[in-house]
Amino acid sequence: MNLRVLRIELKRSVAPWAGAVVLTTALAFLYAVDAAWWRDTTAWTAQWTSLAMWTRSLLFYLWPLVVGLGALQGLRDHRSRMSELLTSTPRPAWHRAATLTGTTAITLSSAFALLVLVGAVQVLGNTDYTHLGWLPISLVGALFLVAGGVLGMGAGRALPSALTPPGLAMTAFVFTAFMYMSLGQTETTTATGVTTTEPNQISLLSPTVQEVRNVLVTLSPAVHVGQTIWLLGMAVTGFALLVAATGRGRLIALTPLLAGALIALLVLPTDPHRIYVLDKAAAELVCDGPVCVTRTQQARLTDLAGPGKRALRLLHGALGDQAPVSVHENTALLPDGATPRWSRTTVLFRFDDDLIAAAAKGQSLTWALIAKGIVPGCVPVGFSGTGDDVAQTVALSWVLGSLTPLPGTTGMGPGPKADAEARPIWKQLMALPRAEQLARVNAMRAAAFSCKGDALQALNGGGSR
């Protein structure tokens, strides 16, 4: 396809409008809505993998739109009543179809690339960790748009009706919704009795991905391979429908779509824990003495190292040999609803933890790490809040020797209430002999780390829940 033909097709086809819709609506959605893609370390402009995942999640509505616009393009010959004329020309049907699909592929992939580029410019200024592991996620996303557009064109050519574009767009939207909410999800119950859902193998036929909750999570290579096979089958079917002139030919054209789905399901992982996996390169630790962060957050190590070392010294002075000896960013990848896992020898944290995020840096960060070193919190993975504000306040105040509020709790909210509840408990604790204080704090710490007992009850000599 030469440039002259490309210019003509760009003037005559819906392709430029489809590309404009993809780019403008996606940017409007991202910038007009203050949602999770702007917050914490998983913001779409914070890290490369987060950028790729968040832009892929927009395919939840972009893909159905593209399928519908492709079907509208497929009606062009029927609307102009040129079908019989075109079949009488010496130019082969596949040649005309290649020109049309090529134009659509260029505009849709360019629009998606520009969307990613807008985020990439901002990511460059927000992180020192650069890698190419995010590229397959975005490339498959662009392929989803191209394959959806080609399939829509083929369907519009095969079913020349004014109802085909809106009907096909709605069908595609229902398909993505079912994959995200029911058909593509498997309900599970955790050991703590929390009911959650996990994506299954069928969900990977959908263009969208889950909401980004952990910057260290990425899609496995098997997912990229399986989805590519599925999309190639989809694109071949769309192209074959554009070329087919008989009902039998159109039925045969469905074969690549069905074969692609079957082969893809054989390649795609069946284990939910092999779909969204830990990015080992991103999770590699970068350390300053006993204080370590992942490579994704290595720019924050300077601000963390000093407070982290001070927290370890204060914890050792209070707990003695039972104190933790290092501070590490938590790289454990657990399913939503699971009970957190903690280490007695290492203070584990995430920068998105409510307590750490509120601490910012300096002294407040030291206080937050001390609190997490004794009472790390047992809220199930994926849920917000700590649930242990009072116990953490008592623990921090005991180490410091004076009643000290948790970082970020001096204003309105649960902070003042936690301080009021912690005051009498802390006074009773400080009135005891030092050996008894240490024994009770160690009991509280044991209950907090096991997540099987109430930390405050253990502090007061009580048992498990």
Residue pairs with C-beta under 8 A, 6 or more apart in sequence:
1 98
1 99
1 102
1 103
5 99
6 102
6 103
6 106
9 15
9 99
9 100
9 103
10 16
10 103
10 107
12 76
13 73
13 76
13 100
13 103
13 104
14 69
14 70
14 72
14 73
14 76
15 73
15 103
15 104
15 106
15 107
15 108
16 107
17 69
18 65
18 66
18 69
18 70
18 73
18 104
18 107
18 108
18 111
18 149
19 107
19 108
19 110
19 111
20 111
21 65
21 66
21 69
22 62
22 65
22 66
22 108
22 111
22 112
22 115
22 145
23 111
23 112
23 114
23 115
25 61
25 62
25 65
26 55
26 58
26 62
26 115
27 115
27 118
29 58
30 37
30 44
30 54
30 58
36 42
36 211
36 212
37 43
37 44
37 54
37 57
37 212
38 44
40 46
40 351
40 352
40 357
41 47
41 50
41 215
41 296
41 297
41 350
41 351
41 352
42 50
42 212
42 213
42 214
42 215
42 352
43 50
44 50
44 51
44 54
44 55
44 119
44 212
45 51
45 119
45 122
45 123
45 126
46 123
46 126
46 127
46 215
47 123
47 126
47 127
47 129
47 215
47 282
47 296
48 120
48 123
48 127
48 129
48 130
48 131
48 133
48 134
49 133
49 134
49 137
49 215
49 217
49 218
49 279
49 282
50 212
50 215
51 116
51 119
51 120
51 123
51 134
52 116
52 134
52 135
52 137
52 138
52 141
53 137
53 209
53 212
53 217
53 218
54 119
54 212
55 112
55 115
55 116
55 119
55 138
55 141
56 137
56 138
56 140
56 141
56 207
56 208
56 209
57 208
57 209
57 210
57 211
57 212
58 115
58 208
59 141
59 144
59 145
59 176
59 207
59 208
60 176
60 180
60 207
60 208
61 173
61 176
62 145
62 207
63 144
63 145
63 148
63 172
63 176
63 207
63 208
64 148
64 169
64 170
64 172
64 173
64 175
64 176
65 169
66 108
66 145
66 148
66 149
66 152
67 148
67 149
67 151
67 152
67 168
67 169
67 172
68 152
68 165
68 166
68 168
68 169
68 172
69 149
69 152
69 165
69 169
70 104
70 148
70 149
70 150
70 151
70 152
70 153
70 155
70 156
70 238
71 152
71 153
71 155
71 156
71 164
71 165
71 168
71 169
72 152
72 156
72 165
73 100
73 104
73 149
73 152
73 153
73 156
74 152
74 153
74 154
74 155
74 156
74 157
74 158
74 160
74 164
74 242
75 156
75 157
75 160
75 162
75 164
75 165
77 83
77 86
77 157
78 157
78 160
86 93
86 96
87 93
87 245
93 242
93 243
93 245
94 239
94 243
97 239
97 242
97 243
98 239
100 153
100 242
101 149
101 150
101 153
101 235
101 238
101 239
101 242
104 146
104 149
104 150
104 153
105 146
105 149
105 150
108 142
108 145
108 146
108 149
109 142
109 145
109 146
111 145
112 138
112 141
112 142
112 145
113 142
116 138
127 296
127 299
128 298
128 299
129 282
129 295
129 296
129 297
129 298
131 281
131 282
133 218
133 279
133 281
133 282
134 218
136 219
136 221
136 224
137 209
137 218
137 219
137 224
140 224
140 227
140 228
140 231
141 207
143 227
143 228
143 231
144 207
144 227
144 231
145 207
146 231
146 235
147 231
147 232
147 234
147 235
147 238
148 172
148 207
148 234
149 238
150 234
150 235
150 238
150 239
150 242
151 234
151 235
151 237
151 238
151 241
151 257
152 165
152 168
152 238
153 238
153 241
153 242
154 237
154 238
154 239
154 240
154 241
154 242
154 253
155 164
155 168
155 238
155 241
156 164
156 165
156 168
157 241
157 242
158 241
158 244
158 250
158 253
175 206
176 206
176 207
176 208
178 184
179 202
179 203
179 205
179 206
179 208
180 203
180 206
180 208
183 202
183 203
184 199
184 200
184 202
184 203
184 204
184 205
184 206
185 197
185 198
185 199
185 200
185 203
186 197
186 198
186 199
186 200
186 272
187 195
187 196
187 197
188 195
188 196
188 197
188 198
188 335
188 337
189 195
189 196
190 196
190 335
190 337
190 338
190 339
190 380
191 338
191 339
192 337
192 338
192 339
192 380
194 337
194 380
195 337
196 335
196 336
196 337
196 382
198 272
198 335
198 336
199 210
199 272
199 275
199 276
200 270
200 272
201 265
201 268
201 269
201 270
202 265
204 223
204 226
204 227
204 264
204 268
204 275
205 227
205 230
205 261
205 264
205 265
209 219
210 276
213 336
213 382
214 333
215 282
215 296
216 278
216 279
216 282
216 283
216 294
216 296
216 331
216 333
217 276
217 277
217 278
217 279
217 333
218 276
218 277
218 278
218 279
218 282
219 275
219 276
219 277
220 269
220 274
220 275
220 276
220 277
222 267
222 268
222 269
222 274
223 268
223 269
223 275
225 267
226 264
226 265
226 267
226 268
226 269
227 264
227 268
229 260
229 263
229 264
229 267
230 260
230 261
230 263
230 264
231 260
232 256
232 260
233 256
233 257
233 258
233 259
233 260
233 261
233 263
233 264
234 256
234 257
234 260
236 256
236 257
236 260
237 253
237 254
237 255
237 256
237 257
237 260
240 249
240 252
240 253
240 256
241 250
241 253
243 249
243 253
244 250
244 252
244 253
269 275
272 335
273 335
277 333
278 331
278 333
281 295
282 294
282 295
282 296
283 294
283 295
283 296
283 331
284 294
284 295
285 292
285 293
285 294
285 295
285 328
285 329
285 331
286 292
286 293
286 294
286 295
286 298
286 301
287 293
287 301
288 301
288 302
288 304
288 305
289 305
289 309
290 308
290 309
290 312
290 325
290 326
290 327
291 301
291 304
291 305
291 308
291 309
291 326
291 327
291 328
292 301
292 326
292 327
292 328
292 329
293 300
293 301
293 304
293 328
293 329
294 329
294 331
297 329
297 351
300 351
303 361
303 365
304 327
304 361
304 365
307 361
307 362
307 363
307 365
307 366
307 369
308 327
308 347
308 365
308 366
308 369
310 366
311 327
311 347
311 366
311 367
311 369
311 370
311 373
312 323
312 324
312 325
312 326
312 327
312 347
314 366
314 370
314 399
314 400
315 323
315 324
315 347
315 370
315 373
315 374
315 399
316 323
317 399
318 398
318 399
318 441
319 374
319 438
319 441
319 442
320 438
322 344
322 442
322 445
323 373
324 343
324 344
324 345
324 346
324 347
324 373
325 345
325 346
326 345
326 346
326 347
327 346
327 347
327 349
327 369
328 346
328 347
328 348
328 349
329 348
329 349
329 350
329 351
330 348
330 349
330 350
332 341
332 348
334 340
334 341
334 381
335 381
336 380
336 381
336 382
337 380
337 381
337 382
337 383
338 380
338 381
339 378
339 380
339 381
339 451
340 376
340 377
340 378
340 379
340 380
340 381
340 451
342 348
342 376
342 448
342 449
342 451
344 445
344 449
347 369
347 372
347 373
347 376
348 372
348 376
349 356
349 368
349 369
349 372
350 356
351 357
353 372
353 377
354 384
354 385
354 386
354 408
355 368
355 371
355 372
355 377
355 386
355 392
355 406
355 407
355 408
356 365
356 368
356 369
356 372
357 408
358 364
358 368
358 406
358 407
358 408
358 409
359 365
359 367
359 368
359 407
359 408
360 407
364 407
364 408
365 407
367 396
367 400
367 404
367 406
367 407
368 406
368 407
370 395
370 396
370 399
370 400
371 392
371 393
371 395
371 396
371 406
372 392
374 392
374 395
374 396
374 399
374 441
374 444
374 445
374 448
375 388
375 391
375 392
375 395
375 444
375 445
375 448
375 455
376 448
376 449
377 386
377 387
377 388
377 392
377 448
378 387
378 388
378 448
378 451
379 385
379 386
379 387
386 392
388 448
388 455
389 406
389 409
389 414
389 415
389 418
390 418
390 421
390 422
390 425
390 456
391 444
391 448
391 455
391 456
391 459
392 406
393 403
393 404
393 405
393 406
393 409
393 418
393 419
393 422
393 426
394 422
394 425
394 426
394 429
394 444
394 456
394 459
395 441
395 444
395 445
396 404
396 406
397 403
397 404
397 422
397 426
398 426
398 429
398 430
398 437
398 441
403 419
403 422
403 423
403 426
405 415
405 418
405 419
406 415
406 418
408 415
409 415
409 416
409 418
409 419
410 416
425 456
425 459
425 460
429 437
429 440
429 441
429 459
430 437
432 440
440 458
440 459
440 460
440 461
441 459
443 458
443 459
443 461
444 455
444 456
444 458
444 459
445 455
446 453
446 458
447 453
447 454
447 455
447 457
447 458
447 464
448 455
448 458
452 464
452 465
453 463
453 464
453 465
454 462
454 464
454 465
457 463
457 464
457 465
